[in-house]
Amino acid sequence: MLSLRPQPLQKGSRIGLIAPASLPDDLSRIDRGVGTLEDLGFDVIRYRTYEHGHGYLAGPDEQRAEELNHFLLRTDIDALVAVRGGYGCMRLLPLVDFEAARQHPKLLIGYSDITALHLAFLAQAGWAGLSGPMVATEWAQPDGPSTTHFLRLAQGETGQLLGPEGEVLQGLVSGEAEGLLVGGNLSMVVRLLGTPYLPNLRGAILAIEDVGEEPYQIDAYLSQLSLAGVLQDLGGLVLGGITEGRVPDGKRSLTMQEVLDHYIASLSFPVAKNLVYGHFSPKSTLPSGVRSRLRVSGDEAALDLLEPVVRT
């Protein structure tokens, strides 16, 4: 699979602001996040104002797709950064101008629901991207280590992927694998099964996170990946944060760890955990669509980026 890499982000780079999913409850967070990016030296370009949403969406599908396609067609835009996640990106996929994306690769930045766009652009246009900070969430309230971590990757850093404060992975299943690093929200990966918007994950190193899902829901996602033959065909698996999955008091449940252990026990490729990546801060930015190597020996593990996410 060809990964198209855009120009690195640097002072003066032009960023298109997109809202392909939901809006924040507090719209002032958008301005605060834009201010942070501008303080870093980026030129943030808006296509529309965000005054009214459309239920849980940032606007009607046609409006959100028009904004995205506008920036895809522009040759003067270096990156696209999402306002926030939430829900809505899947509804846009049939409306996306993937031909424009193939002609004008840009650095897509966002996580959570934006995973649907990362996967679709990788599958349909060969884009590599960064599963990372969004305008109304992380950029509205930035932390130093996460910002530094993001900037290094956005400017082409390779080598071992450590956490923003130097955190290392912990090994679960020993082995070594080389493959395309594909990452994002687990529920979004599963929802794209059987569609043309999920890239071929055979031999890939899949890094996953999720939030607010009870153990039985994570169980269902992993079961579906297994039944579809995707889980067994991976080259490696890296677990990020699977957080805030609270079980109601008095409800019978397996623990999250019991669920994960059940599926990991059947895997014969390298598996690692403790990737500092998910719905929390500080956290790692995760490249998606670049060659990588996962090395696991006992409790020790390392994920190496073999190529940059941008052109260098």
N, C-alpha and C positions, 0 to 999 in steps of 0.2 A: 504493500500500500504506500503510495507516494504521499509524503507529508510536505505541504507547502509552508515555508517559513517566511514570515514577514520581516520587515525592518525592526531592529531593536528599538525599544523606547529610550528616548533621551530628551533632554531639555529642548523644548520647542516642538516635540512630537504632537500631532493633532489627534485628539481622541473624540470619537463620536459617542454621545450619550444615548443609550438605548434603554427602553423599558419593555422588554418582550414578555414579561410575566406580570407581577403585581406591583403595587405602589406601597410605600411605607405609610403607616397611620399618620405619622408626623412628616408632612411634606417639607418642612424646613430642613430635614436631614439631607435632602438632595442638595440644597445650596451649600450646606456645611461640607458635604463630601466633595462637591465640585471645587470648593475653596481649597481643600487640602490638596487636590490634584494640581490646581493652579499654583499653589505655593511650591510644589515640587518642580514647577517649570513647564508643565504640560498645558497645551491649549485645548480646552474642552469646548466642543461644538454641540449645540443643542439644535434639534430639528423641530421640536414642538415643546410646548409647556405642559406641565402635569398638574392640572387643577382638579380634574374630575376623573375618577376611575370608572370602571364598568363592572360593578359587583366586585369580585375578587381579582379582576383583571385590571391592568393599567389603562385599558381602552379596548374598543372593539378589535377583533382579530385583524380586520382590514387596515385599521389605523396603525396598529403595532407592526404589522408586516410592512406597511408603506415606509415607516420610519427605518426599519432594519434594511430594507432593500435600497432606500435612498443612500444610506452610508455604504452599502456594498458596492454600489455603482461609482462612488466617488474615488478618484485616484489620489486625492490630497489628504485622505484620512489614513492614519497609521494603525489605529487600534479602535476596538469597540469595547466599552465598559458598561456593564449592566447596572441599572439603578438598584435592583434587588432581585431576589428569587421569588418564592411564593408558589405561584402556579400560572401556567399559560403558554409556555414555550412549545409544548407538543401541538397545540392548536395551530401554530404558525407554520409548521414544517411543510405542508403542501403549498404554502404561499411564498416560500423563500426563493429568491433568485440565485440558485446555486451556480448558474453559469457565470453570473457576475462575481460570485465568490471565487470561482476557479480562476477568473481573469485578474482579480485584484485581491490577493490574500492579505488579511489583516490579523492583528493579534486580538483574539476574543478573550475577554476577561470577565469571570463570574463563576459562581458555583451553585450548588443546590439545584433549583429547577433549570438553571442555565446549562446543566449537564446535558439536557436534551439537545441544545444547540451545539455544544462541543462534539457530541457523538455524531450528530447529523452532518455537521460541516466536515468532520473527519471522513465519514463514510461517503459523502456526496461530492466533496470538493477537495479532499486531501489536506485540510487545514490542521496544523498543530495549534494548540492554544494553552492558556493558563487558567486552571481552576483556582481562582483567587479572589481578592477583595473587591467588594461592590460599593457603589457610591453611597447609598443611604444606610449601609451597615458599617463595614470596616472603615471606609474612608471618612465617614461622618464622625468617627471616634477612633482615630488611628492609634496604634501602638508601635513604638520604635522598632522592636525586633521583627515584627511581621512586615513592616514597611521595607526594612532593609532586605529581608529575605525575598520579598516580591521583586524589588528593583534589581537585585542581582540576577534573578532568572530572566526578567524582562529585558535585560541587557546582554544575555547570552551565556550565563554561567553554566558550566557542566561539572562533572565529578560527583562525589557522593552527596546525595540529598539528605541533609541534616535538618532538624527542626530549627525554628527561628532562634532558639537559645542553645543550639548545639545538641538537641536531643537525638538519640540513636534508636534504631529499630531493635526489637527483640525477636529472636528466631522461634518458630514453632515447628516447622518441618524443614529438615535440612535438604540442601540441594543448590544448584546454580542454574539460572536460566537467563537467556537473552531474548528480548522481544520488544514489541512496541508497548510503551507505557500508556495505558488508557485509564483514566480515573474519573471519579465523580460520585454522585449520589446513587446508592444501590437501587432505590425504588425506581429511579429514572432509567437506569440500565435495564431493569426487568420490564418496564412498561414499553420499551422499544423492541423487545423480542418479537420476531416475526414481521418486522417492518423494514423498509429499505433504509432506515435512518440509523440502524445499529451497525457499526463497523464489524468486520470479521475479527472475532476475538481469539481465533485459534492461535496458540502460541504467545498471546499477549500477556503482559504483566498487568493485572487488574488491581487498581487501588480503589477502595470503597470507603464511604462514610454514610451515615444516616442520622436522623434526629427525630425524636418523638414517636418512634415505632416500638410497640410492645414486642416482647420476645417472639410471640406467635407470628407476628407480621414479618419479622426478619427471617424466621423459619420458613414462611411461605415464599419469600423472595429467593432464598437460597435453594429451596426445593424446586422452584420453577427453573432456575438456572441449571440445576442438576438434571431435571427431567428433559430439558431442551438440549442437553448434551454440551452446553456452553461451559459449565463449571469444570468438567473433567478435561476439556480441551485447552484450558489456559496453560500458559507457560509458568505463571507464578501468581501469587495472591498476596496483597498487602492490605492489612486492616487499619483503617483510620479510626476516628471517633464514632462510635455508635451510641449516641447520648440521648438522655431525657426520655427513655422508653419506660415510663413508670407503669407498673401493674397496679390496677385498683385494689384497695384493701379487701382482703377476703377472697380474691379471685385466684383460682388454681392456675399455676403457671410454672413452666421451666424458667430457669434463670437465663439471661442473655448468654452467659458463658457456656452453659450447657448446650444451648442451641448451636453456638459457634463450634464448640468441640465436636458435636455430632457430625457436622459437615467436613470439618478439617481432618477428622480421623480417616476419611476415605481418600484423601488427596495424596498423590505421589510426587508432586512438584513442590518447589520451595514456597513456604508460607511464612510471613512475618507480621508482627503487630506493632502497636505503639507509634504508628505514623501520626505526627501532630498535625492532623488535618480533619476539618469538620466544622460544625456549627458552634464555634467558640473562638476566643482570642486569648493569648496570641496563637497563631497557627501558621502552618506551612502553606505556601502556594504550591500547587502541584501541576507540573507540565503534563499535557496529554497529547499523544501523537508523536512522541519522540522515542528513539531507540534507547533502551535501558538494559541494565543487568541487575538481577536480584541474586545476592549471595547469602546463603543461610548455612551456618554450621553450629549446631547445638542452640545455645541461647543467643549467639551473636548473629547479626544480620546487617546487611548494607544494601542500599538501592543506589546504583550509580547511573547518572545520566550520561549517555554515550554521545549525544549530540545536543546542541542548543535548540531551544524552542523558536529562536529567531535567527536571521541571517547574521553571520559575523565575518 
